[in-house]
Amino acid sequence: MNWFYVDAGQQAGPVPDEQLDELVRNGKVRGDTLIWREGLANWQPYSQARPEGIQPAPPPPPMVGGVPPGAPPPAGVAPGMDMRGEVYGLDYEGLFICVVAQLFDFLYV
């Protein structure tokens, strides 16, 4: 059976079932991608039009500090080290440094 699908706002196809399955495996066609074939009244999301078909892969997890969750830490970073500052290019200081800075500001400003 030949299918048509929407790619970047444009109609693409026709493609046979096997090629549509390959597009799903490659992430080109997702669960919300509109598809149509002869016999369907309207364009439908892939997940509704082919519930028995290959299920699209879930979207990748968000990356934190340029590193995907579960990935080993970059070189020079100890496991468990707080990298939140890496996201914004900030360096967090320890409590002692912050207290000394506050004391300095209070005494000399």
Secondary structure, 3 states (H helix, E strand, C coil): CEEEEEECCEEEEEEEHHHHHHHHHCCCCCCCCEEECCCCCCCEEHHHHCCCCCCCCCCCCCCECCECCCCCCCCCCCCCCCCHHHHHCCCCCCHHHHHHHHHHHHHHC
